Amino acid sequence: MKSEVYFDTSALAKWYLNEAHSEEVEKFLLEHGPVAISDLTRVEMRSLLGRHRREKQIDARMESKVFATFSEDIRRQHLVCHPLPEGVAAGALNLLSLLSEYPLRTLDALHLVIAQEIGADRLATSDRVMAICARDLGMAVVKF
């Protein structure tokens, strides 16, 4: 049985934007795809692209093109997009209490709960704190 890999937005953005470790993400996705994401990833990707445009790292045309490509990858199921599970907010609240020694951000806690709820056995991220927390929760981590 193929294992489920949940990609958080920090890692997935490297597939669409030329960033450090983009080549590693591309290689991983080609070898291990399709990978899991969630509706939260869709919201975060829209926000991330808007931030890049506002910071003049990309223009409006590129923002639209990248989001359209991302959406098409979901449509074609290169990315398997899961809906937000019921109880995700309560789960994130519990995680923030359980892992209170770490500066875990709200959206990262939500991603971790979603990954657990869909049965992902690996988490792909470029976020150091999220990687530590995922390991504490017993998940294997692919760090980019």
N, CA, C and O atoms as a MOPAC input file, in Angstrom:
PM7 MOZYME 1SCF
protein

 N      0.83400 1    -1.18300 1     0.00000 1
 C      0.00000 1     0.00000 1     0.00000 1
 C      0.88300 1     1.25300 1     0.00000 1
 O      1.85700 1     1.33800 1     0.74800 1
 N      0.53400 1     2.20200 1    -0.83300 1
 C      1.30900 1     3.43600 1    -0.93600 1
 C      1.02600 1     4.33600 1     0.26600 1
 O     -0.12400 1     4.51400 1     0.66700 1
 N      2.09200 1     4.89600 1     0.83000 1
 C      1.91100 1     5.77000 1     1.98200 1
 C      1.39400 1     7.13500 1     1.52800 1
 O      1.62000 1     7.56600 1     0.39800 1
 N      0.69400 1     7.79600 1     2.44900 1
 C      0.12300 1     9.10600 1     2.17000 1
 C      1.07600 1    10.17700 1     2.69000 1
 O      1.47700 1    10.15500 1     3.85400 1
 N      1.42800 1    11.10500 1     1.82000 1
 C      2.28600 1    12.23000 1     2.19100 1
 C      1.43100 1    13.48400 1     2.15000 1
 O      0.81600 1    13.79300 1     1.12900 1
 N      1.39300 1    14.21000 1     3.26600 1
 C      0.68000 1    15.47900 1     3.32600 1
 C      1.69400 1    16.59400 1     3.14100 1
 O      2.67000 1    16.68400 1     3.88600 1
 N      1.46200 1    17.44900 1     2.14100 1
 C      2.35000 1    18.57700 1     1.85700 1
 C      1.75100 1    19.83100 1     2.46100 1
 O      0.61300 1    20.19000 1     2.16000 1
 N      2.51500 1    20.49900 1     3.31400 1
 C      2.04100 1    21.79000 1     3.78700 1
 C      2.44200 1    22.84900 1     2.76700 1
 O      3.23800 1    22.59400 1     1.86300 1
 N      1.88400 1    24.02100 1     2.92900 1
 C      2.04600 1    25.08000 1     1.92600 1
 C      3.49000 1    25.54000 1     1.79500 1
 O      3.92500 1    25.88700 1     0.69800 1
 N      4.23500 1    25.54900 1     2.88400 1
 C      5.62900 1    26.01200 1     2.82000 1
 C      6.46200 1    25.15400 1     1.87300 1
 O      7.34200 1    25.66400 1     1.18000 1
 N      6.18900 1    23.87300 1     1.84200 1
 C      6.91200 1    22.97700 1     0.93000 1
 C      6.31000 1    23.02000 1    -0.46900 1
 O      7.03700 1    23.05900 1    -1.46200 1
 N      4.98500 1    23.01200 1    -0.54500 1
 C      4.32100 1    22.96100 1    -1.85400 1
 C      4.60700 1    24.20100 1    -2.69500 1
 O      4.68900 1    24.10800 1    -3.91900 1
 N      4.75800 1    25.34400 1    -2.06400 1
 C      5.03400 1    26.58400 1    -2.80700 1
 C      6.30300 1    26.45700 1    -3.64300 1
 O      6.42900 1    27.10200 1    -4.68400 1
 N      7.22700 1    25.64100 1    -3.19900 1
 C      8.49100 1    25.45700 1    -3.92000 1
 C      8.27600 1    24.74500 1    -5.26000 1
 O      9.13200 1    24.82700 1    -6.14100 1
 N      7.17000 1    24.06300 1    -5.42300 1
 C      6.81400 1    23.40300 1    -6.68800 1
 C      6.39600 1    24.44700 1    -7.71700 1
 O      6.60000 1    24.25700 1    -8.91600 1
 N      5.81900 1    25.53900 1    -7.25500 1
 C      5.25200 1    26.55500 1    -8.14600 1
 C      6.09800 1    27.81400 1    -8.28500 1
 O      5.98600 1    28.53100 1    -9.28000 1
 N      6.93700 1    28.08400 1    -7.30400 1
 C      7.78600 1    29.26900 1    -7.32200 1
 C      9.23400 1    28.83200 1    -7.19300 1
 O      9.53700 1    27.86500 1    -6.49400 1
 N     10.11400 1    29.53200 1    -7.85600 1
 C     11.52900 1    29.19300 1    -7.80500 1
 C     12.10200 1    29.68400 1    -6.47900 1
 O     12.40600 1    30.86500 1    -6.31000 1
 N     12.24000 1    28.74800 1    -5.54900 1
 C     12.75900 1    29.04200 1    -4.21800 1
 C     13.86600 1    28.04900 1    -3.89900 1
 O     14.10500 1    27.09800 1    -4.64400 1
 N     14.53200 1    28.28900 1    -2.78300 1
 C     15.53200 1    27.32600 1    -2.31700 1
 C     14.85700 1    25.96600 1    -2.16100 1
 O     13.75500 1    25.87000 1    -1.62000 1
 N     15.51400 1    24.93200 1    -2.63100 1
 C     15.05600 1    23.53500 1    -2.54700 1
 C     13.92600 1    23.19100 1    -3.52200 1
 O     13.32000 1    22.12600 1    -3.40200 1
 N     13.63500 1    24.06500 1    -4.47800 1
 C     12.59200 1    23.76500 1    -5.46500 1
 C     12.89200 1    22.48500 1    -6.23700 1
 O     11.98600 1    21.70500 1    -6.52900 1
 N     14.16300 1    22.27300 1    -6.56600 1
 C     14.52900 1    21.06600 1    -7.32600 1
 C     14.26100 1    19.80600 1    -6.51500 1
 O     13.81200 1    18.79700 1    -7.05900 1
 N     14.53400 1    19.86100 1    -5.21200 1
 C     14.27800 1    18.70400 1    -4.34600 1
 C     12.78200 1    18.40100 1    -4.25700 1
 O     12.37500 1    17.24000 1    -4.27800 1
 N     11.97700 1    19.44300 1    -4.15900 1
 C     10.52500 1    19.25400 1    -4.10000 1
 C     10.03300 1    18.65000 1    -5.40600 1
 O      9.22600 1    17.72000 1    -5.39800 1
 N     10.51500 1    19.17200 1    -6.52200 1
 C     10.11500 1    18.64000 1    -7.83000 1
 C     10.45000 1    17.14900 1    -7.93300 1
 O      9.61100 1    16.34800 1    -8.34400 1
 N     11.65400 1    16.79200 1    -7.56400 1
 C     12.08200 1    15.38400 1    -7.61900 1
 C     11.19200 1    14.52300 1    -6.72200 1
 O     10.76000 1    13.44400 1    -7.12800 1
 N     10.92000 1    14.99100 1    -5.51600 1
 C     10.08500 1    14.23300 1    -4.58800 1
 C      8.67700 1    14.03800 1    -5.15000 1
 O      8.14100 1    12.93000 1    -5.12200 1
 N      8.08500 1    15.10900 1    -5.65700 1
 C      6.72200 1    15.01900 1    -6.18300 1
 C      6.64300 1    14.09600 1    -7.39200 1
 O      5.67400 1    13.35200 1    -7.54400 1
 N      7.64500 1    14.13900 1    -8.24300 1
 C      7.65200 1    13.25400 1    -9.40600 1
 C      7.79200 1    11.78800 1    -9.00300 1
 O      7.23400 1    10.90500 1    -9.65600 1
 N      8.53100 1    11.53300 1    -7.93700 1
 C      8.73800 1    10.15700 1    -7.48200 1
 C      7.61800 1     9.64500 1    -6.58600 1
 O      7.33400 1     8.44800 1    -6.59300 1
 N      6.97100 1    10.52300 1    -5.81100 1
 C      6.04000 1    10.08300 1    -4.78300 1
 C      4.60700 1    10.57200 1    -4.97500 1
 O      3.73300 1    10.25700 1    -4.16600 1
 N      4.35700 1    11.33700 1    -6.03400 1
 C      3.01900 1    11.89200 1    -6.23900 1
 C      2.02000 1    10.83700 1    -6.65300 1
 O      2.41700 1     9.74800 1    -7.06900 1
 N      0.73900 1    11.12600 1    -6.55000 1
 C      0.18700 1    12.37000 1    -6.02900 1
 C      0.31300 1    12.44800 1    -4.51200 1
 O      0.40600 1    11.42900 1    -3.82700 1
 N      0.31600 1    13.67000 1    -4.00300 1
 C      0.42100 1    13.89500 1    -2.56700 1
 C     -0.85900 1    14.56100 1    -2.08100 1
 O     -1.63700 1    15.10000 1    -2.86800 1
 N     -1.05700 1    14.51100 1    -0.77400 1
 C     -2.25900 1    15.07400 1    -0.16200 1
 C     -2.04200 1    16.52400 1     0.24000 1
 O     -0.97200 1    16.91100 1     0.71000 1
 N     -3.08700 1    17.30600 1     0.04100 1
 C     -3.17800 1    18.67000 1     0.55400 1
 C     -4.59100 1    18.80600 1     1.11100 1
 O     -5.33000 1    17.82300 1     1.16800 1
 N     -4.97300 1    20.00800 1     1.52100 1
 C     -6.32800 1    20.22000 1     2.02200 1
 C     -6.86700 1    21.54700 1     1.50500 1
 O     -6.16500 1    22.32700 1     0.86200 1
 N     -8.13600 1    21.77100 1     1.80900 1
 C     -8.72400 1    23.06400 1     1.46300 1
 C     -7.98300 1    24.20500 1     2.15100 1
 O     -7.95000 1    25.32000 1     1.63000 1
 N     -7.39300 1    23.94400 1     3.30700 1
 C     -6.58200 1    24.96000 1     3.97600 1
 C     -5.38800 1    25.34600 1     3.10100 1
 O     -5.01400 1    26.51700 1     3.04200 1
 N     -4.80100 1    24.38000 1     2.43200 1
 C     -3.67000 1    24.64400 1     1.54000 1
 C     -4.09700 1    25.58100 1     0.41500 1
 O     -3.35400 1    26.48500 1     0.03300 1
 N     -5.29000 1    25.35900 1    -0.10700 1
 C     -5.79300 1    26.22300 1    -1.18700 1
 C     -5.89100 1    27.67100 1    -0.71700 1
 O     -5.49500 1    28.58900 1    -1.43600 1
 N     -6.41400 1    27.87300 1     0.48100 1
 C     -6.54100 1    29.22200 1     1.03000 1
 C     -5.16300 1    29.83600 1     1.26100 1
 O     -4.91700 1    30.99100 1     0.91400 1
 N     -4.27400 1    29.05000 1     1.85000 1
 C     -2.91900 1    29.55500 1     2.11800 1
 C     -2.15800 1    29.86600 1     0.83300 1
 O     -1.40900 1    30.84100 1     0.77500 1
 N     -2.34800 1    29.04100 1    -0.19700 1
 C     -1.64400 1    29.28500 1    -1.46700 1
 C     -2.10600 1    30.60800 1    -2.07800 1
 O     -1.29100 1    31.37400 1    -2.59100 1
 N     -3.40800 1    30.87500 1    -2.02300 1
 C     -3.92100 1    32.14700 1    -2.53200 1
 C     -3.29300 1    33.30200 1    -1.75500 1
 O     -2.87100 1    34.29000 1    -2.35600 1
 N     -3.22600 1    33.19300 1    -0.44300 1
 C     -2.64500 1    34.23000 1     0.40400 1
 C     -1.16000 1    34.41100 1     0.11400 1
 O     -0.67500 1    35.53600 1    -0.00700 1
 N     -0.44400 1    33.29900 1     0.00300 1
 C      1.00200 1    33.34100 1    -0.26500 1
 C      1.29500 1    34.04000 1    -1.59200 1
 O      2.20200 1    34.86900 1    -1.67300 1
 N      0.53400 1    33.70700 1    -2.62000 1
 C      0.76100 1    34.33400 1    -3.92400 1
 C      0.45200 1    35.82800 1    -3.88100 1
 O      1.15600 1    36.63100 1    -4.49400 1
 N     -0.60000 1    36.19600 1    -3.15900 1
 C     -0.90800 1    37.61800 1    -3.00300 1
 C      0.20500 1    38.36300 1    -2.29100 1
 O      0.55500 1    39.48300 1    -2.66400 1
 N      0.75800 1    37.73600 1    -1.26800 1
 C      1.88000 1    38.36400 1    -0.54700 1
 C      3.07600 1    38.54700 1    -1.46700 1
 O      3.71300 1    39.60000 1    -1.45800 1
 N      3.38400 1    37.52600 1    -2.26200 1
 C      4.50600 1    37.63400 1    -3.20100 1
 C      4.27400 1    38.75700 1    -4.20900 1
 O      5.21600 1    39.45600 1    -4.58100 1
 N      3.02600 1    38.93600 1    -4.65700 1
 C      2.72100 1    40.02100 1    -5.58500 1
 C      2.87600 1    41.37200 1    -4.90100 1
 O      3.48500 1    42.28700 1    -5.45500 1
 N      2.32600 1    41.49600 1    -3.69800 1
 C      2.42500 1    42.77000 1    -2.98000 1
 C      3.87200 1    43.15200 1    -2.68100 1
 O      4.22400 1    44.33100 1    -2.65600 1
 N      4.70600 1    42.13100 1    -2.45400 1
 C      6.12300 1    42.37500 1    -2.17900 1
 C      6.94800 1    42.49100 1    -3.46300 1
 O      8.17600 1    42.56300 1    -3.41800 1
 N      6.26000 1    42.50700 1    -4.60300 1
 C      6.88300 1    42.68800 1    -5.92600 1
 C      7.81400 1    41.54200 1    -6.32800 1
 O      8.71200 1    41.73300 1    -7.14900 1
 N      7.60400 1    40.35000 1    -5.75200 1
 C      8.38900 1    39.18200 1    -6.13600 1
 C      7.81900 1    38.53800 1    -7.39900 1
 O      8.54500 1    37.90000 1    -8.16200 1
 N      6.50600 1    38.71200 1    -7.61200 1
 C      5.84100 1    38.28400 1    -8.83500 1
 C      4.85100 1    39.37500 1    -9.21500 1
 O      4.48400 1    40.20600 1    -8.38500 1
 N      4.41600 1    39.36900 1   -10.48700 1
 C      3.40700 1    40.33900 1   -10.90200 1
 C      2.02700 1    39.67400 1   -10.89700 1
 O      1.90600 1    38.47000 1   -10.66900 1
 N      0.99600 1    40.47400 1   -11.15200 1
 C     -0.38300 1    39.97300 1   -11.09000 1
 C     -0.61400 1    38.85300 1   -12.11600 1
 O     -1.34200 1    37.89900 1   -11.84000 1
 N     -0.00900 1    38.96800 1   -13.27100 1
 C     -0.15500 1    37.93400 1   -14.29800 1
 C      0.42600 1    36.60200 1   -13.81600 1
 O     -0.18600 1    35.54900 1   -13.99400 1
 N      1.59900 1    36.65800 1   -13.21100 1
 C      2.23300 1    35.44800 1   -12.69000 1
 C      1.41400 1    34.87200 1   -11.52900 1
 O      1.25500 1    33.65700 1   -11.41900 1
 N      0.90600 1    35.73500 1   -10.68200 1
 C      0.06000 1    35.27400 1    -9.57300 1
 C     -1.12700 1    34.46800 1   -10.11200 1
 O     -1.41500 1    33.37400 1    -9.62400 1
 N     -1.80300 1    35.00900 1   -11.10600 1
 C     -2.95800 1    34.31700 1   -11.69800 1
 C     -2.55600 1    33.01800 1   -12.37200 1
 O     -3.24600 1    32.00600 1   -12.25200 1
 N     -1.44700 1    33.05000 1   -13.07200 1
 C     -0.97500 1    31.86200 1   -13.78600 1
 C     -0.60800 1    30.73600 1   -12.80600 1
 O     -0.97100 1    29.57900 1   -13.01800 1
 N      0.10600 1    31.08300 1   -11.74500 1
 C      0.51900 1    30.06900 1   -10.77000 1
 C     -0.70300 1    29.48500 1   -10.06600 1
 O     -0.78300 1    28.27300 1    -9.87000 1
 N     -1.65500 1    30.34000 1    -9.68300 1
 C     -2.83700 1    29.81400 1    -8.99400 1
 C     -3.67700 1    28.94400 1    -9.93200 1
 O     -4.25000 1    27.94200 1    -9.50500 1
 N     -3.74900 1    29.32000 1   -11.19200 1
 C     -4.48300 1    28.50500 1   -12.17100 1
 C     -3.80400 1    27.14500 1   -12.35500 1
 O     -4.48400 1    26.12400 1   -12.46000 1
 N     -2.48700 1    27.12600 1   -12.39400 1
 C     -1.74200 1    25.86600 1   -12.51800 1
 C     -1.96700 1    24.99800 1   -11.28800 1
 O     -2.20200 1    23.79500 1   -11.40100 1
 N     -1.89500 1    25.60900 1   -10.12600 1
 C     -2.15500 1    24.91300 1    -8.86700 1
 C     -3.56500 1    24.30700 1    -8.88000 1
 O     -3.74200 1    23.13700 1    -8.54200 1
 N     -4.54800 1    25.09200 1    -9.26500 1
 C     -5.93400 1    24.61700 1    -9.32400 1
 C     -6.09300 1    23.47700 1   -10.32400 1
 O     -6.83300 1    22.52600 1   -10.07100 1
 N     -5.41400 1    23.56800 1   -11.43700 1
 C     -5.46100 1    22.50400 1   -12.44100 1
 C     -4.80200 1    21.22900 1   -11.92000 1
 O     -5.27000 1    20.12900 1   -12.21200 1
 N     -3.73000 1    21.36600 1   -11.15800 1
 C     -3.08800 1    20.19000 1   -10.55600 1
 C     -4.04200 1    19.48400 1    -9.58600 1
 O     -4.01800 1    18.25900 1    -9.46500 1
 N     -4.87000 1    20.25800 1    -8.90600 1
 C     -5.88700 1    19.65800 1    -8.03400 1
 C     -6.94600 1    18.97300 1    -8.89300 1
 O     -7.32800 1    17.83600 1    -8.61900 1
 N     -7.41300 1    19.65300 1    -9.91800 1
 C     -8.44500 1    19.08800 1   -10.78600 1
 C     -7.99800 1    17.76900 1   -11.40000 1
 O     -8.77800 1    16.82200 1   -11.50300 1
 N     -6.73700 1    17.71800 1   -11.80500 1
 C     -6.19400 1    16.50200 1   -12.42400 1
 C     -5.73200 1    15.47100 1   -11.39700 1
 O     -5.25700 1    14.39500 1   -11.76400 1
 N     -5.86700 1    15.79300 1   -10.13600 1
 C     -5.49900 1    14.94000 1    -9.00900 1
 C     -4.01300 1    14.61300 1    -8.95000 1
 O     -3.62200 1    13.53700 1    -8.49800 1
 N     -3.18500 1    15.55700 1    -9.41300 1
 C     -1.75300 1    15.47600 1    -9.12400 1
 C     -1.55500 1    15.80900 1    -7.64600 1
 O     -0.60700 1    15.36100 1    -7.00200 1
 N     -2.49300 1    16.61800 1    -7.13600 1
 C     -2.59900 1    16.93000 1    -5.71700 1
 C     -3.98400 1    16.46100 1    -5.28400 1
 O     -4.98300 1    16.81600 1    -5.91000 1
 N     -4.04800 1    15.67400 1    -4.22900 1
 C     -5.33000 1    15.17600 1    -3.73700 1
 C     -5.78000 1    16.11100 1    -2.62100 1
 O     -5.20900 1    16.11600 1    -1.53000 1
 N     -6.80600 1    16.89800 1    -2.90700 1
 C     -7.25600 1    17.92400 1    -1.96400 1
 C     -8.36400 1    17.36200 1    -1.07800 1
 O     -9.42800 1    16.96800 1    -1.55400 1
 N     -8.08200 1    17.33800 1     0.22600 1
 C     -9.04600 1    16.84400 1     1.20900 1
 C     -9.82500 1    18.01500 1     1.80700 1
 O     -9.25700 1    19.08000 1     2.05100 1
 N    -11.11600 1    17.82100 1     2.04100 1
 C    -11.88900 1    18.86000 1     2.73800 1
 C    -11.42900 1    18.96000 1     4.19100 1
 O    -10.79200 1    18.04900 1     4.72000 1
 N    -11.75700 1    20.06200 1     4.81100 1
 C    -11.41500 1    20.22600 1     6.22600 1
 C    -12.25600 1    19.25600 1     7.04600 1
 O    -13.48300 1    19.27200 1     6.95600 1
 N    -11.61000 1    18.41700 1     7.83900 1
 C    -12.36000 1    17.45100 1     8.64900 1
 C    -13.17000 1    18.15200 1     9.74100 1
 O    -12.78400 1    19.21300 1    10.23300 1
 N    -14.27700 1    17.55600 1    10.10300 1
 C    -15.04800 1    18.07500 1    11.22000 1
 C    -14.18200 1    17.97900 1    12.47800 1
 O    -13.48400 1    16.98600 1    12.68700 1
 N    -14.23200 1    18.98100 1    13.28100 1
 C    -13.47000 1    18.96700 1    14.52800 1
 C    -12.02800 1    19.41700 1    14.38200 1
 O    -11.24500 1    19.28200 1    15.32200 1
 N    -11.65800 1    19.95400 1    13.21200 1
 C    -10.26500 1    20.35500 1    13.00800 1
 C     -9.86900 1    21.48400 1    13.95600 1
 O     -8.73100 1    21.52200 1    14.42400 1
 N    -10.78100 1    22.39400 1    14.24100 1
 C    -10.45400 1    23.49500 1    15.15100 1
 C    -10.19400 1    22.96600 1    16.55800 1
 O     -9.23000 1    23.37300 1    17.20600 1
 N    -11.04300 1    22.06600 1    17.02900 1
 C    -10.83800 1    21.48400 1    18.36000 1
 C     -9.53300 1    20.69500 1    18.40400 1
 O     -8.82000 1    20.72600 1    19.40600 1
 N     -9.22600 1    19.99700 1    17.33400 1
 C     -7.97200 1    19.25100 1    17.27900 1
 C     -6.76500 1    20.16800 1    17.34200 1
 O     -5.78500 1    19.87100 1    18.02500 1
 N     -6.83700 1    21.29900 1    16.61800 1
 C     -5.73100 1    22.25600 1    16.64400 1
 C     -5.58200 1    22.86600 1    18.02800 1
 O     -4.46500 1    23.07100 1    18.50300 1
 N     -6.69700 1    23.15300 1    18.66900 1
 C     -6.66100 1    23.68400 1    20.03800 1
 C     -5.96000 1    22.70000 1    20.97100 1
 O     -5.13600 1    23.09700 1    21.79600 1
 N     -6.28700 1    21.43100 1    20.83700 1
 C     -5.63100 1    20.40300 1    21.65200 1
 C     -4.13800 1    20.31900 1    21.35200 1
 O     -3.32200 1    20.20600 1    22.26800 1
 N     -3.78100 1    20.37200 1    20.07300 1
 C     -2.35400 1    20.31400 1    19.71100 1
 C     -1.58400 1    21.48800 1    20.28900 1
 O     -0.47600 1    21.32200 1    20.79800 1
 N     -2.16700 1    22.66700 1    20.21100 1
 C     -1.48600 1    23.84700 1    20.74300 1
 C     -1.24600 1    23.71700 1    22.24600 1
 O     -0.25200 1    24.22300 1    22.76600 1
 N     -2.15400 1    23.04100 1    22.93700 1
 C     -1.95700 1    22.77900 1    24.36900 1
 C     -0.91800 1    21.68500 1    24.58300 1
 O     -0.03100 1    21.81000 1    25.42700 1
 N     -1.04200 1    20.62400 1    23.81500 1
 C     -0.13100 1    19.47900 1    23.93500 1
 C      1.31100 1    19.86300 1    23.61300 1
 O      2.24200 1    19.39200 1    24.26600 1
 N      1.49300 1    20.70700 1    22.62200 1
 C      2.83300 1    21.08400 1    22.15500 1
 C      3.16400 1    22.52600 1    22.54600 1
 O      3.80700 1    23.25000 1    21.78600 1
 N      2.72800 1    22.93100 1    23.71800 1
 C      2.84800 1    24.33300 1    24.12600 1
 C      4.28600 1    24.81700 1    24.29800 1
 O      4.52400 1    26.02400 1    24.34700 1
 N      5.24400 1    23.90300 1    24.39000 1
 C      6.63900 1    24.32600 1    24.52200 1
 C      7.22700 1    24.82000 1    23.18900 1
 O      8.32000 1    25.38400 1    23.15600 1
 N      6.49000 1    24.60200 1    22.10200 1
 C      6.95300 1    25.03300 1    20.77800 1
 C      6.13900 1    26.23100 1    20.29500 1
 O      4.95900 1    26.34900 1    20.62700 1
 N      6.75400 1    27.11300 1    19.52100 1
 C      6.01300 1    28.25600 1    18.96700 1
 C      5.23500 1    27.85000 1    17.69900 1
 O      5.43900 1    28.40600 1    16.62000 1
 N      4.35200 1    26.87900 1    17.86400 1
 C      3.55500 1    26.36800 1    16.75100 1
 C      2.49100 1    27.39100 1    16.37500 1
 O      1.71700 1    27.83600 1    17.22300 1
 N      2.45900 1    27.76000 1    15.09800 1
 C      1.48800 1    28.73600 1    14.61800 1
 C      0.13900 1    28.07100 1    14.36500 1
 O      0.04800 1    26.86100 1    14.15700 1
 N     -0.88900 1    28.88500 1    14.38800 1
 C     -2.26600 1    28.41000 1    14.24400 1
 C     -2.46200 1    27.56600 1    12.99000 1
 O     -2.94900 1    26.43800 1    13.07500 1
 N     -2.09200 1    28.09500 1    11.83300 1
 C     -2.32100 1    27.36800 1    10.58500 1
 C     -1.50300 1    26.07600 1    10.52700 1
 O     -1.94800 1    25.08400 1     9.95000 1
 N     -0.31600 1    26.08900 1    11.12100 1
 C      0.49100 1    24.86800 1    11.15000 1
 C     -0.16100 1    23.80300 1    12.02900 1
 O     -0.12500 1    22.61800 1    11.70000 1
 N     -0.75800 1    24.22500 1    13.14500 1
 C     -1.48500 1    23.28200 1    13.98800 1
 C     -2.65700 1    22.68600 1    13.21300 1
 O     -2.91900 1    21.48700 1    13.30600 1
 N     -3.35800 1    23.51500 1    12.45500 1
 C     -4.46500 1    23.01500 1    11.62900 1
 C     -3.96700 1    22.00300 1    10.60000 1
 O     -4.58300 1    20.95300 1    10.41700 1
 N     -2.86100 1    22.30700 1     9.92900 1
 C     -2.29500 1    21.36300 1     8.95500 1
 C     -1.94100 1    20.03200 1     9.61400 1
 O     -2.20500 1    18.96900 1     9.05200 1
 N     -1.34900 1    20.08900 1    10.79600 1
 C     -0.97400 1    18.85400 1    11.48800 1
 C     -2.19700 1    18.00900 1    11.82600 1
 O     -2.17200 1    16.78900 1    11.66700 1
 N     -3.25600 1    18.64400 1    12.28600 1
 C     -4.48200 1    17.90700 1    12.59100 1
 C     -5.06200 1    17.29100 1    11.32400 1
 O     -5.48600 1    16.13500 1    11.32700 1
 N     -5.08000 1    18.05700 1    10.25300 1
 C     -5.61800 1    17.53700 1     8.98700 1
 C     -4.79800 1    16.33300 1     8.52800 1
 O     -5.35700 1    15.31600 1     8.11700 1
 N     -3.48800 1    16.45000 1     8.59800 1
 C     -2.62100 1    15.33500 1     8.19400 1
 C     -2.93700 1    14.08900 1     9.01500 1
 O     -3.01900 1    12.98800 1     8.47200 1
 N     -3.11200 1    14.26100 1    10.30600 1
 C     -3.46800 1    13.12500 1    11.16700 1
 C     -4.83400 1    12.55500 1    10.78600 1
 O     -4.99700 1    11.33900 1    10.68400 1
 N     -5.80100 1    13.42800 1    10.57900 1
 C     -7.16700 1    12.99500 1    10.29600 1
 C     -7.29700 1    12.22700 1     8.97900 1
 O     -8.12600 1    11.32400 1     8.86600 1
 N     -6.48200 1    12.58300 1     7.98600 1
 C     -6.58000 1    11.86900 1     6.70900 1
 C     -5.70100 1    10.61900 1     6.69300 1
 O     -5.69700 1     9.87000 1     5.71600 1
 N     -4.96100 1    10.40000 1     7.77300 1
 C     -4.14000 1     9.20000 1     7.87800 1
 C     -2.80100 1     9.28900 1     7.18000 1
 O     -2.21000 1     8.26700 1     6.83200 1
 N     -2.31400 1    10.51000 1     6.97000 1
 C     -0.99400 1    10.66700 1     6.35300 1
 C      0.06700 1    10.11600 1     7.29900 1
 O      0.02100 1    10.35800 1     8.50600 1
 N      1.01300 1     9.37900 1     6.74700 1
 C      2.09200 1     8.86300 1     7.59700 1
 C      3.35600 1     9.70400 1     7.48100 1
 O      4.31200 1     9.50200 1     8.23000 1
 N      3.36200 1    10.65600 1     6.53400 1
 C      4.50500 1    11.56100 1     6.38000 1
 C      4.00000 1    12.97000 1     6.15700 1
 O      2.94200 1    13.18300 1     5.56400 1
 N      4.77100 1    13.92400 1     6.64000 1
 C      4.47900 1    15.33500 1     6.43700 1
 C      5.66400 1    15.96300 1     5.72300 1
 O      6.80700 1    15.82400 1     6.15900 1
 N      5.38800 1    16.65200 1     4.62900 1
 C      6.42400 1    17.39300 1     3.91100 1
 C      6.28400 1    18.86900 1     4.26000 1
 O      5.20400 1    19.44300 1     4.12500 1
 N      7.36700 1    19.47500 1     4.70300 1
 C      7.34100 1    20.87000 1     5.12700 1
 C      8.72400 1    21.49000 1     4.97100 1
 O      9.72800 1    20.78500 1     4.87500 1
 N      8.75800 1    22.80500 1     4.94800 1
 C     10.03700 1    23.50500 1     5.04200 1
 C     10.08500 1    24.32700 1     6.32600 1
 O     11.00000 1    25.12400 1     6.53100 1
 N      9.09200 1    24.12200 1     7.18200 1
 C      8.99800 1    24.84600 1     8.43900 1
 C      9.62500 1    24.02100 1     9.56700 1
 O      9.19000 1    22.90000 1     9.83100 1
 N     10.63100 1    24.56700 1    10.22200 1
 C     11.37700 1    23.85800 1    11.25500 1
 C     10.49700 1    23.46400 1    12.44100 1
 O     10.54400 1    22.32000 1    12.89300 1
 N      9.69900 1    24.39800 1    12.94300 1
 C      8.86000 1    24.11600 1    14.10700 1
 C      7.80600 1    23.06400 1    13.76600 1
 O      7.54700 1    22.15400 1    14.55500 1
 N      7.20800 1    23.19300 1    12.60000 1
 C      6.19700 1    22.21500 1    12.19500 1
 C      6.80600 1    20.82000 1    12.08000 1
 O      6.17100 1    19.83000 1    12.44300 1
 N      8.03500 1    20.74400 1    11.57600 1
 C      8.72200 1    19.45600 1    11.45900 1
 C      8.95400 1    18.83400 1    12.83700 1
 O      8.72700 1    17.63900 1    13.02600 1
 N      9.40100 1    19.63400 1    13.78600 1
 C      9.63400 1    19.14100 1    15.14700 1
 C      8.32800 1    18.63600 1    15.76100 1
 O      8.28900 1    17.56300 1    16.36300 1
 N      7.27300 1    19.41200 1    15.60500 1
 C      5.97600 1    19.02700 1    16.18400 1
 C      5.44000 1    17.75700 1    15.52500 1
 O      4.89300 1    16.89200 1    16.21000 1
 N      5.58800 1    17.63500 1    14.22400 1
 C      5.12900 1    16.42700 1    13.52600 1
 C      5.87500 1    15.19700 1    14.04000 1
 O      5.27700 1    14.14200 1    14.24800 1
 N      7.18200 1    15.34000 1    14.24200 1
 C      7.96100 1    14.21600 1    14.78500 1
 C      7.48400 1    13.85600 1    16.19400 1
 O      7.37700 1    12.67900 1    16.53700 1
 N      7.19800 1    14.87400 1    17.00600 1
 C      6.68900 1    14.62000 1    18.35600 1
 C      5.35200 1    13.88200 1    18.32000 1
 O      5.01300 1    13.14900 1    19.24800 1
 N      4.60400 1    14.08200 1    17.25100 1
 C      3.31500 1    13.40400 1    17.09700 1
 C      3.46000 1    12.02200 1    16.46100 1
 O      2.46900 1    11.32600 1    16.23900 1
 N      4.71000 1    11.62700 1    16.16900 1
 C      4.96500 1    10.29700 1    15.61200 1
 C      4.91800 1    10.21500 1    14.10400 1
 O      4.89900 1     9.11800 1    13.54500 1
 N      4.89900 1    11.34500 1    13.44000 1
 C      4.88700 1    11.35800 1    11.98100 1
 C      6.30800 1    11.39000 1    11.44500 1
 O      7.19000 1    12.00200 1    12.04800 1
 N      6.53100 1    10.74000 1    10.32600 1
 C      7.78500 1    10.88400 1     9.60300 1
 C      7.73800 1    12.23600 1     8.89900 1
 O      6.67000 1    12.68300 1     8.48100 1
 N      8.87600 1    12.87900 1     8.76900 1
 C      8.93200 1    14.21200 1     8.17500 1
 C      9.87600 1    14.21800 1     6.99000 1
 O     10.97800 1    13.67400 1     7.05400 1
 N      9.43200 1    14.84000 1     5.90800 1
 C     10.27600 1    15.12500 1     4.75400 1
 C     10.48700 1    16.62500 1     4.80600 1
 O      9.55100 1    17.39800 1     4.60200 1
 N     11.72800 1    17.04100 1     5.08000 1
 C     12.02700 1    18.47600 1     5.27400 1
 C     12.74600 1    19.01500 1     4.05400 1
 O     13.73100 1    18.44100 1     3.59000 1
 N     12.24100 1    20.12400 1     3.54100 1
 C     12.86300 1    20.78300 1     2.38200 1
 C     13.44100 1    22.12100 1     2.81400 1
 O     14.01000 1    22.84100 1     1.99300 1

